[in-house]
Amino acid sequence: MRRGGSCRGGSLNGYPLDKLYEEIAFIAYYFHWPHAEIMQLEHRERTRWCEEISSIHRKLNQTPDNVFKP
């Protein structure tokens, strides 16, 4: 990974580094995938996995997709 928010393997150019770390930590924590494997995911695939994990949490917690709607 290089400074400036870009990295190899993830097709990122100018992507916020804090957001990248957040996604990596989220997937690694829940799926126990190694860093190198997560970094090889394309950006869209990585964000899709984050969405799927979040969806699982909503179902388990019975939280609506939009918490601002009844």
Secondary structure, 3 states (H helix, E strand, C coil): CCCCCCECCCCECCCCHHHHHHHHHHHHHHHCCCHHHHHCCCHHHHHHHHHHHHHHHHHHHCCCCCCCCC
